């Protein structure tokens, strides 16, 4: 009986404009730790809630409420507390105009968007286009995102996406959403177990609606225990594993490591200004600590995903920034010059801050792989090798910019220029061997998986172009065409090849060269960087020219061994 | 050696820098073109062209000469020599692959065998079945629509066919056109059906002289017929509405451990029917006379019993156990399919096998009444002078009727729907015309191309070479034509090759990610049947686990599964004579770079010093 009653709770509606209420003393931790099967993976509800809230609102919490609290609110009392709350983020001006929304606002309520005629019109056009495989306009792409946001909210408040009831068959079998409780015989558990579970869930709902702290806390605790102990004992993931992922969510190791890198960077800069060796020691210690936290986060992510995390842009940014600092510390070990880690930390900080803050471009969620990428030794090896070469090139870029800095500010300090050029050259050497090997390993992988050693695929072609650019620089140096300034400038410019292979193939060529998509997906950031970089080189060149007329800058052959 | 100026030129370091940058530039342009026009286009424009081979050859020659110029080599030059040797080996291996390698696809349907592989080249294949002669002519692909004479085939007597247009990415669009020869077409109307929420446009032909044509359009059944007499018109405007159920479309047969139970479909359509001594109950949830799969869902296309299917529920009477309820979908045309839904997730099945028998000579038009949708009927008089309409509600009662003219908006009388005749052609043909679409990167390169063919036939009255006299062929299509007194089958296809052995697909298996329908892994159990030595060899092909046989390698590339059809597994078939050489070259090159950078960092400066001394 209680099964039928349960969901009548979810749908009784008192029309009103109430906003989400505060529930002081409510403990959401037990619920955060329960497991949910979502997008092909079993994860803590905490992860699902954070990802959902982030997708809808772009925020990590909503007005002081954590993601789990928000999701529970959507599920249990959407129509009274949330349906008129402005939570759906829409930033695209043209789409807002098309939908007749206030262009000044960025957040809109579910009610206001549901059944919006303008949205429906745009979506209809979009679906006709995608059926014909025609290109969607930027407006239509954004409309599809809005549709997905609304769908996600709908799936949450109907209970459809709460697939938290474990399937005793285990393996790839689908878990059941809590809506299955409404179906007579819809669940494979013993009927008394199902009954007890439904009763517990019902008292949770009561506790939530009546703001009964003790009822909520005790029943949610009980529900969590029932899920892991009573329903499907052998199948339910261990607490340890769920806790590990929550630890990863809560620690946010990559944010922590960029904060540490920032401290290291500041400390090292203080050393360069004040020449107090304590700052150098502290700075270097911070770099090592940052590197360790960075590595720890990486390992955690490996354990959670069950594979090396190098298959999307977010993961490769994490890996490449780590590699850059790692190589910097290696070269520092050989030459004991702390400018090397200082330069590398800039790249790591910028990379990690971007990874941390633009989830729509760099998606941090952990998803299953495409079939061809699974359990593949060669894939892992070749991707790790190629991206590691990007890390080495990034380091040579940073050091190249140090050299450029000397040309801009102190073009006559040839001794320093020589040293930094040598470090830059070392980083480039590491990069060239790794990229050459990585390309070849990519050939092995392609041959092994597709039967094609080399298929002129844009990703592999651009990895080759990057390699060719660096080879041209290396050979160009020995023709005598590239001397001090030229060598550093071309090294810096060659990184654009890496940038294209790494980012451009997926984000620029991937959306087509002449689409409106040009500006989206971080294109503005990259073009901004390229502009500043080119300007820096031009200024360096002018100062180099000026200084060359009075000093003999290129007399020394470099890099010296 | 340094005496030959040409050799000196090709071994120079400056040429090396230039040719490296040239290659980088060409590749950059190529990837941009690829993002604009797709993978196939960039092969036509760059990678497959002789001039691109020339660029690679220049680089290879440069690398070779640079290595030879430093002969005799010093120990310190080991890395340099190895690297350059590796690059040359790699280029030679690639050349062999490009020249003699095979890269093809092979779709195999479950429980059948195949020895034909499909290459990437487009051909026009001309078959004379009377003489058993087949010829293939290569169609040069282009990255954009090409309007020029692409190919022309002569058959003597001044008769020929000419391919004069090529559309690389085409979407088929159906259009109505006046038939060029009177009496060859059929009456057709193009109409629009709409209300405030819904709008669709469709064309309907009265193909049969006496029977109405029917199409199912969501909320409406639309028919079109020809009226031969005043009697016909009277019947059309005032149809008899029969309230009895239509005759049963056929029989449902349930088989439990060899024992058969027989039901008429209409009997089990009304609700659960007990059988086997009241132990079980069965009900037909839906009868789909013409089942088609659209967006992974089974829909009904018309009332003609073309691919009849049934959704049914069977349950154990007096049991509330969820295991005791089963849902099945059965197809009259595919009795061998497993019909149970979610069979893999059940521990025990009730053990029923179902099949259906379709009643012959079943008049589909009788099924209209009692159908849960409105009806919109059109009819034209036989000489094509007048057009009539009639609308009926869900219960079958006539809501509106009369004569109708194109362009007039008329209410149907149900669901606030209105209709408008947009075009009425008493003698029309349907033409399929390709519309060229833009390439979108990221969506895969599986666009269909189309060609336009013009026949000029001296035996018939010569037809002008304009568009109306020619016809379109989409990739994969064929057409039978009469030319120069011969009957020829013209096909526009990708080139096929036959392997000396065949692959029999026993079983195709698919695994999904937990809780999703997303494919996680797929594999095929196959048998290689080789008639040359009479052997049969079992093998399993899965992602990353290819089968090697007879010099060919078979990779699990993709698959296609449609409801109502056996699964098709697609293999990528590969023959690569340069493989080992490429591997060897890679190995040598990597060893070389390692040696160069980490054993002797000053190798190049040493070379330079020596070179300066030798001058």
Interface residues (C-beta under 8 A of the other chain):
Chain A: X37 X38 X39 X40 X41 X42 X132 X133 X134 X135 X163 X169 X171 X172 X173 X174 X175 X184 X185 X186 X187 X188 X368 X371 X372 X374 X375 X376 X429 X432 X433 X436 X437 X440 X443 X444 X447 X448 X449 X450 X451 X452 X453 X454 X456 X458 X461 X462 X464 X465 X468 X469 X471 X472 X475 X476 X478 X479 X481 X497 X505 X508 X509 X510 X511 X512 X513 X514 X557 X561
Chain B: X13 X14 X16 X17 X20 X21 X23 X24 X27 X28 X30 X31 X32 X34 X35 X36 X42 X43 X47 X93 X94 X97 X103 X171 X320 X321 X322 X325 X345 X437 X438 X439 X440 X441 X442 X443 X447 X511 X512 X513 X514 X515 X516 X518 X519 X520 X521 X522 X543 X544 X546 X553 X555 X557 X572 X573 X574 X576 X578 X579 X582 X583 X586 X589 X590 X593 X594 X597 X598 X601 X602 X604 X605 X608
